[in-house]
Amino acid sequence: MRDRACMPRILLINPNSSAATTAMMVSIAAACCAGRAEVFGATATRAPAMIVDAEALAASAAEVVEIGRAHRDLCDGIIVAAFGDPGAEELLSLCPLPVVGIGEAAMREAAQSGRRFGVATVTPALVASIAGLADRLGLTAQFTGTRLTEGDPTALAADPARLAAALAEATRASAAEDGAEAVIIGGGPLAQSADQLQSQFAVPIIKPIAAAMSQLLQRLSA
């Protein structure tokens, strides 16, 4: 266990196997800290570069737990940076550290004050998993559903301008057609696009990494 008198160190685990995505998410998480913590990343090796279906999401949990346990003496808190929070619950039960999944963090922030909220994302095969997360958190009554971008998820992720435009369309539909009072951009690899969208919308755009960082810092300071 680290000396808590030092600046807290936060481990961001990327359940996807893209080191570039890990670096991007660590940079965003660090910016959210405003100098209150140090963030470092760890990248899965057995998952695809981008998790796009429920089978890969479930399969990634074991490695997330392995990574977390291997680093538990090097950090003060852990963020699981895939929207389905694979392995987060098990890791929390095994480590004496606060563990926050970006999916749960985003939904809890979006649902504050009884707001209705939706999700805009790129992965059709994860729609049921997203609804399941809302259900496990007791938020189904506030959840307006998931709006999807058009096109192949990995191709979109490789084209930042196209990805941002597609997510903006999905966000617009979530707010205007589904009645969402807050919209989550659902996915760790979508974090850069999430940062670009708020200026286009009156409803709050919930950024999962920022939500997770905020909640983890609160727990570390308690």
URCOR-V157246 format. One record per residue. RES is the residue in three letters. OMEGA is omega in degrees with one decimal (none if undefined). D_LAST is the distance of its C-alpha to the last C-alpha in Angstrom with 1 decimal. Layout:
RES;OMEGA;D_LAST, RES;OMEGA;D_LAST
//
This chain:
MET;-179.7;17.6, ARG;174.7;16.8, ASP;-176.4;15.9, ARG;175.7;12.3, ALA;177.4;13.8, CYS;172.9;15.5, MET;-179.1;14.6, PRO;174.1;12.8, ARG;-177.9;15.6, ILE;176.6;15.6, LEU;173.1;18.6, LEU;179.1;20.2, ILE;174.5;22.8, ASN;179.1;25.8, PRO;171.6;27.7, ASN;-174.8;30.7, SER;178.9;32.9, SER;177.9;33.2, ALA;178.5;32.0, ALA;176.8;32.7, THR;177.0;30.3, THR;-179.3;27.6, ALA;178.6;28.2, MET;-177.8;28.2, MET;176.3;24.8, VAL;179.1;23.2, SER;179.3;24.7, ILE;179.3;23.3, ALA;179.4;19.7, ALA;178.8;20.0, ALA;178.8;21.2, CYS;-174.9;18.2, CYS;-176.9;16.0, ALA;176.3;17.9, GLY;-178.0;17.7, ARG;-179.0;13.9, ALA;173.4;14.6, GLU;-179.3;17.7, VAL;172.5;19.0, PHE;-171.6;21.8, GLY;172.0;23.7, ALA;-173.6;25.7, THR;174.5;28.6, ALA;179.2;30.2, THR;-173.8;33.8, ARG;-178.8;35.2, ALA;171.4;34.3, PRO;179.6;36.3, ALA;175.5;35.5, MET;-179.7;34.3, ILE;-175.1;33.4, VAL;178.5;35.6, ASP;-173.9;36.1, ALA;-179.2;34.5, GLU;178.8;36.3, ALA;177.8;34.9, LEU;-180.0;31.4, ALA;-178.0;31.6, ALA;-177.2;33.2, SER;-173.5;30.5, ALA;-176.6;27.9, ALA;-179.4;29.3, GLU;175.1;29.1, VAL;178.9;25.5, VAL;178.6;24.6, GLU;-178.8;26.9, ILE;-178.9;25.3, GLY;-179.5;21.8, ARG;-179.7;22.9, ALA;-176.0;25.0, HIS;-169.3;22.2, ARG;177.7;19.3, ASP;-177.3;19.9, LEU;-175.7;20.0, CYS;-179.7;16.6, ASP;178.8;12.9, GLY;-173.2;12.8, ILE;170.5;15.8, ILE;173.2;17.2, VAL;-166.1;20.4, ALA;164.9;22.5, ALA;-166.5;25.3, PHE;178.0;25.3, GLY;177.3;26.0, ASP;-177.2;23.0, PRO;176.3;25.4, GLY;-174.2;24.1, ALA;-177.6;20.4, GLU;179.1;20.5, GLU;179.8;22.4, LEU;177.9;20.4, LEU;-179.4;17.2, SER;-175.1;19.3, LEU;-175.7;20.6, CYS;177.6;17.8, PRO;-176.8;14.9, LEU;171.1;12.8, PRO;179.6;11.2, VAL;-178.2;14.3, VAL;172.8;14.9, GLY;-175.5;18.6, ILE;178.2;19.8, GLY;179.0;22.0, GLU;-178.9;19.5, ALA;-178.8;17.1, ALA;-179.2;20.1, MET;178.8;21.5, ARG;177.3;18.4, GLU;-178.7;18.3, ALA;-174.7;22.1, ALA;-178.7;22.2, GLN;178.7;20.1, SER;176.5;22.1, GLY;-178.4;24.6, ARG;167.4;25.9, ARG;-175.0;28.5, PHE;175.7;27.9, GLY;178.4;29.9, VAL;171.3;29.8, ALA;-176.2;32.1, THR;-171.7;32.8, VAL;-166.8;35.6, THR;-179.7;35.8, PRO;-175.9;38.1, ALA;177.7;37.7, LEU;-178.4;34.0, VAL;-179.7;34.4, ALA;178.4;34.4, SER;178.8;31.3, ILE;177.1;29.5, ALA;178.6;30.8, GLY;177.3;29.7, LEU;177.2;26.1, ALA;180.0;26.2, ASP;-179.7;27.8, ARG;-179.6;25.3, LEU;-179.5;22.5, GLY;-173.7;24.7, LEU;-176.3;25.3, THR;-177.4;29.0, ALA;179.8;30.2, GLN;-174.2;28.4, PHE;-177.6;29.4, THR;178.0;32.6, GLY;-178.1;33.3, THR;173.2;33.6, ARG;-173.1;35.9, LEU;169.8;37.4, THR;174.3;38.9, GLU;176.8;42.5, GLY;-179.1;43.5, ASP;-176.3;42.4, PRO;-177.4;38.7, THR;176.8;39.2, ALA;177.0;41.9, LEU;-177.5;39.7, ALA;-179.9;36.8, ALA;-177.5;39.4, ASP;-172.2;40.4, PRO;-178.6;37.6, ALA;178.1;39.7, ARG;178.8;41.0, LEU;-179.3;37.6, ALA;179.5;36.1, ALA;-179.5;39.2, ALA;178.1;39.1, LEU;176.6;35.4, ALA;177.9;36.2, GLU;179.2;39.0, ALA;178.3;36.9, THR;179.4;34.2, ARG;178.8;37.0, ALA;179.8;38.3, SER;-178.1;35.0, ALA;-171.9;34.6, ALA;-174.7;38.3, GLU;-176.7;39.7, ASP;178.7;36.8, GLY;178.5;35.2, ALA;178.0;31.7, GLU;171.5;29.6, ALA;-178.1;27.2, VAL;177.6;28.3, ILE;170.6;26.4, ILE;-163.7;28.0, GLY;173.0;27.8, GLY;176.8;27.7, GLY;179.2;26.1, PRO;179.2;29.5, LEU;-169.7;29.9, ALA;180.0;27.0, GLN;178.0;29.4, SER;179.1;31.4, ALA;-179.9;28.4, ASP;-174.6;27.8, GLN;-165.9;31.4, LEU;-170.9;31.6, GLN;-176.9;29.7, SER;-178.6;32.5, GLN;-170.9;35.0, PHE;175.4;33.3, ALA;179.3;32.4, VAL;177.5;30.0, PRO;172.8;26.5, ILE;-175.8;26.6, ILE;-178.7;23.5, LYS;-171.2;22.9, PRO;-179.4;21.3, ILE;177.9;20.1, ALA;178.9;18.5, ALA;179.8;16.9, ALA;179.8;15.5, MET;179.1;14.3, SER;-178.0;12.5, GLN;179.6;10.8, LEU;178.4;10.0, LEU;176.2;8.6, GLN;-179.5;6.2, ARG;-179.4;5.2, LEU;-178.2;5.6, SER;-177.8;3.8, ALA;none;0.0
//
